[in-house]
């Protein structure tokens, strides 16, 4: 997957979890929790969807690496290479 595809996949997952949120002004370098109504349970749902859809395991210690859209893409890029 390319970086753009990974970013779109993350947004798709978040949109499935928070369908009423507006993602049109999402800034990739700002923490997701500061931009949208994302709580800790929603975040865990994102992690579970990454595992379900793409087979990516995210250890709890790595959760801070998924704070922004940019950091999500950076973290997931090597894990999704070739998918």
SULLINTA-V424755 format. One record per pair of residues at least 4 apart in sequence whose C-alpha atoms are under 8 Angstrom apart, sorted by sequence separation. I is the first residue (numbers start at 1). J is the second residue. D is the distance in whole Angstrom. If there is no record, write none. Layout:
i = <I	I>
j = <J	J>
d = <D	D>
This chain:
i = <1	2	3	4	5	6	7	8	9	10	11	12	13	14	15	30	31	32	33	38	39	40	41	42	43	44	45	46	47	48	49	50	51	52	58	59	62	63	67	68	69	70	71	72	73	74	75	76	77	1	14	15	30	33	38	49	50	51	58	66	67	15	32	33	50	51	65	66	50	51	65	27	26	66	47	65	47	22	21	21	18	18	56	56	17	54	17	17	14	13	33	32	13	31	32	31	32	30	31	29	30	28	29	28	29	27	28	29	10	7	10	7	7	7	6	3	6	3	6	3	2	1	1	2	1	1	1>
j = <5	6	7	8	9	10	11	12	13	14	15	16	17	18	19	34	35	36	37	42	43	44	45	46	47	48	49	50	51	52	53	54	55	56	62	63	66	67	71	72	73	74	75	76	77	78	79	80	81	6	19	20	35	38	43	54	55	56	63	71	72	21	38	39	56	57	71	72	57	58	72	35	35	75	57	75	58	36	36	37	37	38	79	80	42	80	45	46	46	46	67	67	49	67	68	68	69	68	69	68	69	68	69	69	70	69	70	71	69	69	72	70	72	73	73	73	76	74	77	77	77	77	80	81	81	82	83>
d = <6	6	6	6	6	6	6	6	6	6	6	6	6	6	5	7	7	6	7	6	6	6	6	6	6	6	6	6	7	6	6	6	4	8	6	7	7	7	6	6	6	6	6	6	6	8	8	6	6	6	8	8	7	5	7	8	7	5	7	6	7	7	7	7	6	6	6	5	8	8	7	8	7	7	8	7	7	8	7	7	8	8	7	8	7	8	7	8	7	6	8	6	7	5	5	4	7	6	8	6	8	6	7	5	6	8	5	8	8	7	8	8	8	6	6	6	7	8	7	7	8	7	6	8	6	6	6>
